[in-house]
Amino acid sequence: MLRQLSKMRGSDNDEVDAADDGAHFLEAEAADIMCCASCGIAEVDDIKLKECNDCDLVRYCSDECQQDHRPQHEAMCKERVAELRNEILFRQPESSHLGDCPICFLPLSIDTDMSMLQSCCSKTICRGCVVANIVCQRDKRQDPTCPFCRKLLPNTEEEANKNVMKRVAANDPVAMSSM
């Protein structure tokens, strides 16, 4: 293990370096303390180690140690950066008990003011999709329609209730629970 440490440093005097830095490395390993990836100096009160800027897997005591260790660490670092990027990109948001918006597929907010039940199709649409639909139709000077089924929106509460009753007659459980 000591010989491996001295080889990692690329030192000419293996025995001296192994004895000096190996002691730091063994003490740190025994105490479960983070060590500099290049020279093996343990993190203690007066020595603060800095994480690798990209992958956060290794730590260094100085910029010089980071530059010295870079060729050995570069391949592993690039691999870890790719893993972190994929984690961020492909992490699925946790869904709520209300389900997802049928247009953008984002989880519906627990706050019911942030979503809207459409009386024509009994779909609950997030407020963002509703607003985007309104803006698009206003720009094109179209009559307001449902963002999901594209039917004209009811003008009165009576028309909305009539739409809900049609959905209830069709045995739609969402329409039945909204009554």
Accessible surface in RSA format (square Angstrom, percent):
REM  Atomic radii and reference values for relative SASA: ProtOr
REM  Chains: A
REM  Algorithm: Lee & Richards
REM  Probe-radius: 1.40
REM  Slices: 20
REM RES _ NUM      All-atoms   Total-Side   Main-Chain    Non-polar    All polar
REM                ABS   REL    ABS   REL    ABS   REL    ABS   REL    ABS   REL
RES MET A   1   109.65  56.8  64.00  42.4  45.64 108.7  46.69  39.7  62.96  83.4
RES LEU A   2    69.82  38.9  68.25  48.8   1.58   4.0  68.25  47.9   1.58   4.2
RES ARG A   3   136.47  57.3 131.41  67.0   5.06  12.0  51.46  70.3  85.01  51.5
RES GLN A   4   130.35  72.9 125.96  92.1   4.40  10.5  41.01  87.3  89.34  67.8
RES LEU A   5     9.48   5.3   5.75   4.1   3.72   9.4   9.10   6.4   0.37   1.0
RES SER A   6     1.00   0.8   0.17   0.2   0.82   1.9   0.74   1.6   0.26   0.4
RES LYS A   7   140.09  68.3 119.53  73.3  20.56  49.0  74.33  66.9  65.76  70.0
RES MET A   8    75.22  39.0  59.58  39.4  15.64  37.2  33.52  28.5  41.70  55.2
RES ARG A   9    95.07  39.9  61.12  31.2  33.95  80.8   8.51  11.6  86.56  52.5
RES GLY A  10    62.98  77.7   0.00   N/A  62.98  77.7  35.24  96.7  27.74  62.1
RES SER A  11    31.01  26.2   7.85  10.5  23.16  53.4  12.20  26.0  18.81  26.4
RES ASP A  12   152.39 106.7 114.75 114.2  37.64  89.0  40.83  96.1 111.56 111.3
RES ASN A  13    78.23  53.9  72.94  70.5   5.29  12.7  30.68  73.8  47.55  46.0
RES ASP A  14    44.00  30.8  40.56  40.4   3.44   8.1   9.45  22.2  34.55  34.5
RES GLU A  15   137.78  79.1 126.71  95.9  11.07  26.4  47.62  92.1  90.15  73.6
RES VAL A  16    77.20  50.8  73.24  66.3   3.97   9.6  77.20  67.1   0.00   0.0
RES ASP A  17    29.37  20.6  28.72  28.6   0.66   1.6   0.54   1.3  28.84  28.8
RES ALA A  18    13.14  12.1  12.88  19.9   0.26   0.6  13.10  18.5   0.04   0.1
RES ALA A  19    66.19  60.9  47.59  73.4  18.60  42.3  55.77  78.5  10.42  27.6
RES ASP A  20    82.68  57.9  74.75  74.4   7.93  18.7  24.96  58.7  57.72  57.6
RES ASP A  21    17.30  12.1  17.30  17.2   0.00   0.0   0.52   1.2  16.78  16.7
RES GLY A  22     0.00   0.0   0.00   N/A   0.00   0.0   0.00   0.0   0.00   0.0
RES ALA A  23    47.08  43.3  39.22  60.5   7.86  17.9  45.18  63.6   1.90   5.0
RES HIS A  24    79.80  43.6  79.16  55.0   0.64   1.6  42.94  44.3  36.86  42.9
RES PHE A  25    54.21  27.1  54.13  33.5   0.08   0.2  54.13  32.8   0.08   0.2
RES LEU A  26    77.27  43.0  73.12  52.3   4.15  10.4  73.60  51.7   3.66   9.9
RES GLU A  27   115.84  66.5 106.86  80.8   8.97  21.4  47.97  92.8  67.87  55.4
RES ALA A  28     0.85   0.8   0.00   0.0   0.85   1.9   0.84   1.2   0.02   0.0
RES GLU A  29    96.89  55.6  77.28  58.5  19.61  46.7  42.41  82.0  54.48  44.5
RES ALA A  30    93.88  86.3  50.86  78.5  43.02  97.9  62.91  88.6  30.98  82.1
RES ALA A  31    60.44  55.6  31.74  49.0  28.70  65.3  42.80  60.3  17.64  46.7
RES ASP A  32   139.71  97.9 110.24 109.7  29.47  69.7  31.11  73.2 108.60 108.3
RES ILE A  33    65.83  37.5  51.50  38.4  14.33  34.5  56.13  40.4   9.70  26.3
RES MET A  34    84.83  43.9  81.10  53.7   3.73   8.9  48.23  41.0  36.60  48.5
RES CYS A  35    24.57  18.6  13.07  14.6  11.50  27.0   7.95  20.1  16.63  17.9
RES CYS A  36     3.30   2.5   0.00   0.0   3.30   7.8   0.00   0.0   3.30   3.6
RES ALA A  37    18.65  17.1   8.40  13.0  10.25  23.3  18.34  25.8   0.31   0.8
RES SER A  38    15.03  12.7  12.61  16.8   2.41   5.6   1.25   2.7  13.78  19.3
RES CYS A  39    13.42  10.2  13.42  15.0   0.00   0.0  11.72  29.7   1.70   1.8
RES GLY A  40     0.98   1.2   0.00   N/A   0.98   1.2   0.98   2.7   0.00   0.0
RES ILE A  41    49.18  28.0  49.18  36.6   0.00   0.0  49.18  35.4   0.00   0.0
RES ALA A  42    11.59  10.7  10.13  15.6   1.46   3.3  10.13  14.3   1.46   3.9
RES GLU A  43    49.05  28.2  42.94  32.5   6.11  14.5  10.65  20.6  38.40  31.3
RES VAL A  44    69.73  45.9  59.10  53.5  10.63  25.6  69.33  60.2   0.40   1.1
RES ASP A  45   137.30  96.2 120.27 119.7  17.03  40.3  38.53  90.7  98.77  98.5
RES ASP A  46   125.59  88.0  88.08  87.7  37.51  88.7  49.52 116.5  76.08  75.9
RES ILE A  47    53.44  30.4  50.61  37.7   2.82   6.8  53.44  38.5   0.00   0.0
RES LYS A  48   143.16  69.8 130.08  79.8  13.08  31.1  88.36  79.5  54.81  58.4
RES LEU A  49    14.06   7.8   0.00   0.0  14.06  35.3   0.00   0.0  14.06  37.8
RES LYS A  50   103.83  50.7  99.11  60.8   4.72  11.2  80.43  72.4  23.40  24.9
RES GLU A  51    72.30  41.5  60.45  45.7  11.85  28.2  16.69  32.3  55.61  45.4
RES CYS A  52     2.16   1.6   1.76   2.0   0.39   0.9   0.00   0.0   2.16   2.3
RES ASN A  53   131.38  90.6  97.84  94.5  33.55  80.8  31.40  75.6  99.98  96.6
RES ASP A  54    78.74  55.2  61.44  61.2  17.29  40.9   9.81  23.1  68.93  68.7
RES CYS A  55     1.32   1.0   0.00   0.0   1.32   3.1   0.00   0.0   1.32   1.4
RES ASP A  56    82.83  58.0  63.73  63.4  19.10  45.2  15.51  36.5  67.33  67.1
RES LEU A  57    80.28  44.7  58.08  41.6  22.20  55.8  59.96  42.1  20.31  54.7
RES VAL A  58    22.90  15.1  19.88  18.0   3.02   7.3  22.90  19.9   0.00   0.0
RES ARG A  59    61.11  25.7  60.15  30.7   0.95   2.3   1.06   1.4  60.05  36.4
RES TYR A  60     3.07   1.4   3.07   1.7   0.00   0.0   1.98   1.5   1.09   1.3
RES CYS A  61    33.64  25.4  14.66  16.4  18.98  44.6   4.81  12.2  28.83  31.1
RES SER A  62    41.21  34.8  38.34  51.2   2.87   6.6  35.69  76.0   5.53   7.7
RES ASP A  63    87.31  61.2  83.72  83.3   3.59   8.5  27.40  64.5  59.91  59.7
RES GLU A  64   123.51  70.9 119.03  90.1   4.48  10.7  37.03  71.6  86.48  70.6
RES CYS A  65    16.51  12.5  16.51  18.4   0.00   0.0   0.00   0.0  16.51  17.8
RES GLN A  66    40.14  22.4  40.08  29.3   0.06   0.1  10.79  23.0  29.36  22.3
RES GLN A  67   134.22  75.1 120.08  87.8  14.14  33.7  41.50  88.3  92.72  70.3
RES ASP A  68    92.72  64.9  69.05  68.7  23.67  56.0  24.67  58.1  68.05  67.9
RES HIS A  69    18.16   9.9  16.59  11.5   1.58   4.0   9.10   9.4   9.07  10.5
RES ARG A  70    77.85  32.7  77.78  39.6   0.07   0.2  39.80  54.4  38.05  23.1
RES PRO A  71   101.84  74.2  76.47  69.7  25.37  92.2  80.16  66.2  21.68 134.7
RES GLN A  72   103.31  57.8  70.93  51.8  32.38  77.1  44.46  94.6  58.85  44.6
RES HIS A  73     2.03   1.1   0.80   0.6   1.23   3.2   2.03   2.1   0.00   0.0
RES GLU A  74    66.07  37.9  66.07  50.0   0.00   0.0  10.44  20.2  55.63  45.4
RES ALA A  75    79.30  72.9  66.32 102.3  12.98  29.5  73.31 103.2   5.98  15.8
RES MET A  76    92.50  47.9  86.36  57.2   6.14  14.6  54.07  46.0  38.42  50.9
RES CYS A  77     1.71   1.3   1.71   1.9   0.00   0.0   0.00   0.0   1.71   1.8
RES LYS A  78   130.42  63.6 123.27  75.6   7.16  17.0  77.32  69.6  53.10  56.6
RES GLU A  79   111.36  63.9 103.35  78.2   8.01  19.1  35.13  68.0  76.23  62.2
RES ARG A  80    63.51  26.7  62.48  31.9   1.03   2.4   8.88  12.1  54.63  33.1
RES VAL A  81    58.23  38.3  57.50  52.1   0.72   1.7  57.61  50.1   0.62   1.7
RES ALA A  82    50.95  46.8  45.88  70.8   5.07  11.5  50.60  71.3   0.35   0.9
RES GLU A  83    78.68  45.2  74.85  56.6   3.83   9.1  34.56  66.9  44.12  36.0
RES LEU A  84    46.47  25.9  46.47  33.2   0.00   0.0  46.47  32.6   0.00   0.0
RES ARG A  85   145.76  61.2 141.37  72.1   4.39  10.5  51.48  70.4  94.28  57.1
RES ASN A  86    69.37  47.8  68.26  66.0   1.11   2.7  14.55  35.0  54.82  53.0
RES GLU A  87    91.60  52.6  81.77  61.9   9.83  23.4  41.80  80.8  49.81  40.7
RES ILE A  88   119.26  67.9 106.32  79.2  12.94  31.2 106.32  76.6  12.94  35.1
RES LEU A  89    97.42  54.3  69.74  49.9  27.68  69.6  72.12  50.6  25.30  68.1
RES PHE A  90   142.37  71.2 129.44  80.2  12.94  33.7 131.17  79.5  11.21  32.1
RES ARG A  91   158.22  66.4 134.45  68.5  23.77  56.6  64.78  88.5  93.43  56.6
RES GLN A  92   141.51  79.1 126.02  92.1  15.49  36.9  53.95 114.8  87.56  66.4
RES PRO A  93    75.64  55.1  52.81  48.1  22.83  83.0  64.18  53.0  11.46  71.2
RES GLU A  94   163.87  94.1 139.58 105.6  24.28  57.8  59.35 114.8 104.51  85.3
RES SER A  95    71.39  60.3  40.01  53.4  31.38  72.3  34.84  74.2  36.55  51.2
RES SER A  96    24.78  20.9   7.61  10.2  17.17  39.5  16.97  36.1   7.81  10.9
RES HIS A  97   152.44  83.3 107.77  74.9  44.67 114.3  90.45  93.2  61.99  72.1
RES LEU A  98    72.61  40.4  47.44  33.9  25.17  63.3  52.26  36.7  20.35  54.8
RES GLY A  99    28.09  34.6   0.00   N/A  28.09  34.6  27.95  76.7   0.14   0.3
RES ASP A 100    69.62  48.8  49.80  49.6  19.82  46.9   9.60  22.6  60.03  59.9
RES CYS A 101     0.04   0.0   0.00   0.0   0.04   0.1   0.00   0.0   0.04   0.0
RES PRO A 102    37.00  27.0  20.17  18.4  16.83  61.2  26.13  21.6  10.88  67.6
RES ILE A 103    67.55  38.4  46.59  34.7  20.96  50.5  50.78  36.6  16.77  45.5
RES CYS A 104    48.31  36.5  25.01  27.9  23.30  54.8  30.36  76.9  17.95  19.4
RES PHE A 105   147.63  73.9 133.97  83.0  13.66  35.5 133.97  81.2  13.65  39.1
RES LEU A 106   104.25  58.1 104.12  74.5   0.12   0.3 104.12  73.1   0.12   0.3
RES PRO A 107    37.56  27.4  20.65  18.8  16.91  61.5  20.65  17.0  16.91 105.1
RES LEU A 108     5.35   3.0   3.05   2.2   2.30   5.8   3.32   2.3   2.02   5.4
RES SER A 109    47.23  39.9  34.13  45.5  13.10  30.2  29.16  62.1  18.07  25.3
RES ILE A 110   126.09  71.8 114.54  85.3  11.55  27.8 114.54  82.5  11.55  31.3
RES ASP A 111    73.92  51.8  63.13  62.8  10.78  25.5  30.66  72.2  43.26  43.1
RES THR A 112   101.04  71.9  90.16  91.4  10.88  25.9  62.86  84.4  38.17  57.7
RES ASP A 113   103.89  72.8  96.23  95.8   7.66  18.1  25.19  59.3  78.70  78.5
RES MET A 114    95.65  49.5  92.38  61.1   3.27   7.8  68.51  58.2  27.14  36.0
RES SER A 115    13.76  11.6   6.03   8.0   7.74  17.8   0.15   0.3  13.61  19.1
RES MET A 116    75.51  39.1  71.16  47.1   4.34  10.3  74.65  63.5   0.85   1.1
RES LEU A 117    68.55  38.2  44.65  31.9  23.91  60.1  44.65  31.4  23.91  64.3
RES GLN A 118     5.87   3.3   4.23   3.1   1.65   3.9   1.48   3.2   4.39   3.3
RES SER A 119    18.76  15.8  12.29  16.4   6.46  14.9  12.19  26.0   6.57   9.2
RES CYS A 120    10.71   8.1   3.22   3.6   7.48  17.6   4.24  10.8   6.46   7.0
RES CYS A 121    16.06  12.1  11.60  12.9   4.46  10.5  12.25  31.0   3.81   4.1
RES SER A 122     8.99   7.6   3.38   4.5   5.61  12.9   1.16   2.5   7.83  11.0
RES LYS A 123    80.92  39.5  79.60  48.8   1.32   3.2  25.59  23.0  55.33  58.9
RES THR A 124    42.38  30.1  35.97  36.5   6.41  15.3  19.60  26.3  22.78  34.4
RES ILE A 125     0.00   0.0   0.00   0.0   0.00   0.0   0.00   0.0   0.00   0.0
RES CYS A 126    22.41  17.0  22.41  25.0   0.00   0.0  14.10  35.7   8.31   9.0
RES ARG A 127    88.85  37.3  88.34  45.0   0.51   1.2  30.91  42.2  57.94  35.1
RES GLY A 128    49.54  61.1   0.00   N/A  49.54  61.1  38.81 106.5  10.73  24.0
RES CYS A 129    16.32  12.3  10.28  11.5   6.04  14.2   3.71   9.4  12.61  13.6
RES VAL A 130     9.12   6.0   9.03   8.2   0.08   0.2   9.03   7.8   0.08   0.2
RES VAL A 131    73.90  48.6  73.76  66.8   0.14   0.3  73.90  64.2   0.00   0.0
RES ALA A 132    61.65  56.7  49.72  76.7  11.93  27.1  57.11  80.4   4.54  12.0
RES ASN A 133    16.82  11.6  10.98  10.6   5.83  14.0   9.08  21.8   7.74   7.5
RES ILE A 134    83.91  47.8  81.69  60.9   2.22   5.3  82.83  59.6   1.08   2.9
RES VAL A 135    57.34  37.7  57.34  51.9   0.00   0.0  57.34  49.8   0.00   0.0
RES CYS A 136    55.57  42.0  50.42  56.2   5.15  12.1  19.91  50.4  35.66  38.5
RES GLN A 137    11.91   6.7  11.91   8.7   0.00   0.0   6.50  13.8   5.41   4.1
RES ARG A 138   157.25  66.0 142.63  72.7  14.62  34.8  71.37  97.5  85.88  52.1
RES ASP A 139   106.13  74.3  73.62  73.3  32.51  76.9  30.64  72.1  75.49  75.3
RES LYS A 140   129.62  63.2 103.12  63.3  26.50  63.1  64.16  57.7  65.47  69.7
RES ARG A 141   224.39  94.2 187.48  95.6  36.91  87.9  69.40  94.8 155.00  93.9
RES GLN A 142   100.63  56.3  80.12  58.6  20.51  48.8  29.55  62.9  71.08  53.9
RES ASP A 143    96.15  67.3  89.08  88.7   7.06  16.7  12.75  30.0  83.40  83.2
RES PRO A 144    74.80  54.5  73.54  67.0   1.26   4.6  74.13  61.2   0.67   4.2
RES THR A 145    22.07  15.7  21.87  22.2   0.20   0.5  20.00  26.9   2.07   3.1
RES CYS A 146     0.00   0.0   0.00   0.0   0.00   0.0   0.00   0.0   0.00   0.0
RES PRO A 147    11.23   8.2   5.25   4.8   5.98  21.7   5.25   4.3   5.98  37.2
RES PHE A 148    84.48  42.3  62.91  39.0  21.57  56.1  63.88  38.7  20.60  59.0
RES CYS A 149    43.55  32.9  17.45  19.5  26.10  61.3  24.85  63.0  18.70  20.2
RES ARG A 150   145.72  61.2 129.63  66.1  16.09  38.3  55.45  75.8  90.28  54.7
RES LYS A 151   124.64  60.8 118.65  72.8   5.99  14.3  76.37  68.7  48.28  51.4
RES LEU A 152   114.16  63.6  98.50  70.5  15.65  39.4  98.50  69.2  15.65  42.1
RES LEU A 153    51.88  28.9  42.49  30.4   9.39  23.6  42.49  29.8   9.39  25.3
RES PRO A 154    37.58  27.4  14.13  12.9  23.45  85.2  17.88  14.8  19.71 122.5
RES ASN A 155   136.53  94.2 100.54  97.2  35.99  86.7  25.14  60.5 111.39 107.7
RES THR A 156    74.29  52.8  63.67  64.5  10.61  25.3  69.63  93.5   4.66   7.0
RES GLU A 157   131.13  75.3 120.93  91.5  10.21  24.3  55.13 106.6  76.00  62.0
RES GLU A 158   129.71  74.5 122.42  92.6   7.29  17.4  44.82  86.7  84.89  69.3
RES GLU A 159    73.74  42.3  72.64  55.0   1.10   2.6  30.05  58.1  43.69  35.7
RES ALA A 160    20.67  19.0  20.67  31.9   0.00   0.0  20.67  29.1   0.00   0.0
RES ASN A 161    79.49  54.8  78.78  76.1   0.71   1.7  22.45  54.0  57.03  55.1
RES LYS A 162   121.71  59.4 116.03  71.2   5.68  13.5  69.38  62.4  52.33  55.7
RES ASN A 163    31.15  21.5  29.80  28.8   1.35   3.3   2.35   5.7  28.80  27.8
RES VAL A 164    26.68  17.6  26.67  24.1   0.01   0.0  26.68  23.2   0.00   0.0
RES MET A 165    98.38  50.9  95.01  62.9   3.37   8.0  85.60  72.8  12.78  16.9
RES LYS A 166   134.75  65.7 124.15  76.2  10.60  25.2  79.83  71.9  54.91  58.5
RES ARG A 167    78.34  32.9  78.34  39.9   0.00   0.0   6.86   9.4  71.48  43.3
RES VAL A 168    29.10  19.1  26.49  24.0   2.61   6.3  26.49  23.0   2.61   7.1
RES ALA A 169    86.33  79.4  50.08  77.3  36.25  82.5  61.97  87.3  24.36  64.5
RES ALA A 170    69.95  64.3  36.23  55.9  33.71  76.7  48.16  67.8  21.78  57.7
RES ASN A 171   112.36  77.5  97.47  94.2  14.89  35.8  21.11  50.8  91.25  88.2
RES ASP A 172    17.10  12.0  13.01  13.0   4.08   9.6   7.50  17.7   9.59   9.6
RES PRO A 173    97.91  71.4  91.58  83.5   6.33  23.0  93.59  77.3   4.32  26.9
RES VAL A 174    64.09  42.2  62.16  56.3   1.93   4.6  63.99  55.6   0.10   0.3
RES ALA A 175     0.93   0.9   0.22   0.3   0.70   1.6   0.93   1.3   0.00   0.0
RES MET A 176    85.23  44.1  70.46  46.6  14.77  35.2  41.02  34.9  44.20  58.6
RES SER A 177    94.94  80.2  58.11  77.6  36.82  84.8  52.34 111.5  42.60  59.7
RES SER A 178    53.20  45.0  14.82  19.8  38.38  88.4  23.29  49.6  29.91  41.9
RES MET A 179   137.46  71.2  70.03  46.3  67.43 160.5  95.40  81.1  42.06  55.7
END  Absolute sums over single chains surface
CHAIN  1 A    12514.3      10395.3       2119.0       6707.2       5807.2
END  Absolute sums over all chains
TOTAL         12514.3      10395.3       2119.0       6707.2       5807.2
